[in-house]
């Protein structure tokens, strides 16, 4: 039996859940509510020392780290395959997941925690103040401090501006990848699509869809296709009532999240030695260089 410990408000849990549904696997879900700090209890940390969700239990084994779990499921249950057979498509999948784990996950976590912690007046809510105290139970000091700062600091802070810049880059990278096919790693749905969907959907819930609706038409079309898949309904739509208390599009629009996000982006680069950056998309092939005008390269 596959048993997933976590919950539907977690992007990491959602990407594992999407993988399981796309592979037709029966998944028993046991809620570990991070908003009630159940992931920081002695019982949970006994099986997942980092106090993070999700954890997958299968055949007497304990699996942690969402990207690792996704790859395990794809290898353990090979049909249908969610890793491309073409080496270049597989490379694109690997790089997208690497960037997600190293940059984009912490960025969406910062923006999500920061915006969910504030009321109509822009000040921290009482629930956020209580949550701050719970962070002292996070085992890893670096992640403990990251969570504290994501609540205490808004999007106008250096950390917030860096997060917004990374998420803009993520959308640009997806647009570039979709130049090569209808899905993020080629002609078929793959682990890349399962991994990135929760992050794009979270941005939509935060009212930040202008990141792609104006200038990234391929991302717009991809997201619409993804929402039509049964897996999206199973993982997101069915849980809307359960997740709305935490991430609600109407609330985000009322609170002006996109305005603060946009202000953060526009402030990047105004000062010398700015720690935040707005990067262009990845170049996936030499033909992409034709899009960059008036640029000389050492190999040209």
MARDREN-10563 format. One record per residue (C-alpha): x, y, z; residue in three letters. Coordinates in steps of 0.25 Angstrom, whole numbers, plus 5000, padded with zeros to 4 digits. Example, Ala and Ser with C-alpha at 12.3 -4.5 7.8 and 13.67 -1.06 7.14 Angstrom:
MARDREN-10563
504949825031ala;505549965029ser;
end
This chain:
MARDREN-10563
500050005000unk;500450144997unk;500250235009unk;500550385007unk;500650475019unk;500450625017unk;499350715012unk;498750785000unk;499250925004unk;500650875001unk;501250894987unk;502250774990unk;501050684994unk;500250724982unk;501350694972unk;501550544978unk;500050534978unk;499950574963unk;501050474960unk;500250364966unk;498950404960unk;499550414946unk;500150274948unk;498850214952unk;499250184966unk;498350164978unk;498850254989unk;498450255003unk;498650395009unk;498750425024unk;498750575027unk;499950635034unk;499450785036unk;500650875036unk;499750995040unk;499450925053unk;500950885054unk;500750735053unk;501950725044unk;502750765056unk;502250665066unk;503250565073unk;502450455066unk;502550515052unk;504050555053unk;504350405058unk;504050365043unk;504450495036unk;505650565043unk;505450695036unk;503950705039unk;503550735025unk;502450685017unk;502250595009unk;502650455014unk;502350335006unk;502150195013unk;502250075004unk;502549935006unk;503149965020unk;504050075015unk;504050215018unk;504250315006unk;504550465008unk;504750584999unk;503650604988unk;504550604976unk;505250474981unk;503850414983unk;503350454969unk;504550384963unk;504350264972unk;502950244967unk;503350264953unk;504350154954unk;503550054963unk;502350064955unk;502850094940unk;501550094933unk;501150194928unk;502650254928unk;502750404933unk;504150414929unk;504450444914unk;505250334907unk;505950444898unk;507250484905unk;507050634902unk;505550634907unk;506050564920unk;507150664921unk;506150774921unk;505350704932unk;506550684940unk;506950834939unk;505550884942unk;505450794955unk;506850844959unk;506450984958unk;505150964965unk;505750894977unk;506950994978unk;506251124975unk;504751134972unk;504251044984unk;504851144994unk;504351264986unk;502851214986unk;502951175000unk;503451315004unk;502351384996unk;501251295001unk;501651305016unk;501851455015unk;500551485008unk;499751375016unk;500251445029unk;499651575027unk;498251635029unk;497551745021unk;498451855028unk;499651785024unk;500051745038unk;500351615043unk;499151535047unk;498951465061unk;499051335055unk;500351375048unk;500951415062unk;500551285067unk;501251215055unk;502551285058unk;502651225071unk;502451085065unk;503751105056unk;504651085068unk;504350935067unk;504850925052unk;506150835054unk;506950905043unk;507451045047unk;507551095033unk;506151055029unk;505651105043unk;506151245040unk;505651245026unk;504251215031unk;504351325041unk;504851425032unk;503751395021unk;502651425032unk;503351545038unk;503851615025unk;502951655013unk;503151654998unk;503851784999unk;505051725007unk;506251675000unk;505851535002unk;504451564997unk;504951634984unk;505951514981unk;504751424983unk;503951504973unk;505051514963unk;505251364964unk;503851334961unk;503751424949unk;504951344944unk;504251214946unk;503151254937unk;504151304926unk;504851174927unk;503451094925unk;503151184913unk;504451154907unk;504351004910unk;502951004903unk;503551054891unk;504050914888unk;502750844891unk;501350844897unk;501850794910unk;503050844919unk;503950724914unk;503450684901unk;502150634894unk;501650564906unk;501250594921unk;502450564930unk;502950584944unk;503350724940unk;501850764938unk;501450694951unk;502550764958unk;502350904953unk;500850904953unk;500650934968unk;501551054967unk;500851114955unk;499551084962unk;499951154975unk;500351274967unk;498951274961unk;498351264975unk;499251384979unk;498651464968unk;499951474961unk;499551414947unk;500051534940unk;501351474941unk;500951394929unk;499651444924unk;500251564916unk;501551514911unk;501651364912unk;500451314903unk;501051164903unk;501051164918unk;499551214918unk;499151104908unk;499950994916unk;499251034929unk;497951024923unk;498250884917unk;498750844930unk;497450884937unk;496650794928unk;497350674933unk;496650584942unk;497950584951unk;497750734953unk;496250714958unk;496750604967unk;497850684974unk;497350824974unk;495850844970unk;495350734980unk;496150804991unk;495750954989unk;494850965001unk;495950905010unk;497050995004unk;496251125003unk;496551165017unk;498051175014unk;498151214999unk;496951284993unk;496951354980unk;495851454984unk;496551494997unk;497951504990unk;497251604980unk;496651684991unk;497951694999unk;498651734986unk;499751624986unk;500051644971unk;500251794973unk;501351764984unk;501951664975unk;501951754964unk;502551864972unk;503651764977unk;504051734962unk;504051874958unk;505051914969unk;506051814965unk;507351874960unk;507052014964unk;508152014974unk;509651964971unk;510051824975unk;508551794977unk;508451654983unk;507151624975unk;507251594960unk;506251584948unk;506851474939unk;506451444925unk;506051304921unk;506951184919unk;507451164905unk;507151014901unk;507751014888unk;508651104879unk;507451144870unk;506951224883unk;508151314881unk;507551374869unk;506551434878unk;507651514885unk;507951634877unk;509251724877unk;510051624886unk;511451574883unk;511951434888unk;513251374889unk;512951264879unk;512351364869unk;
end
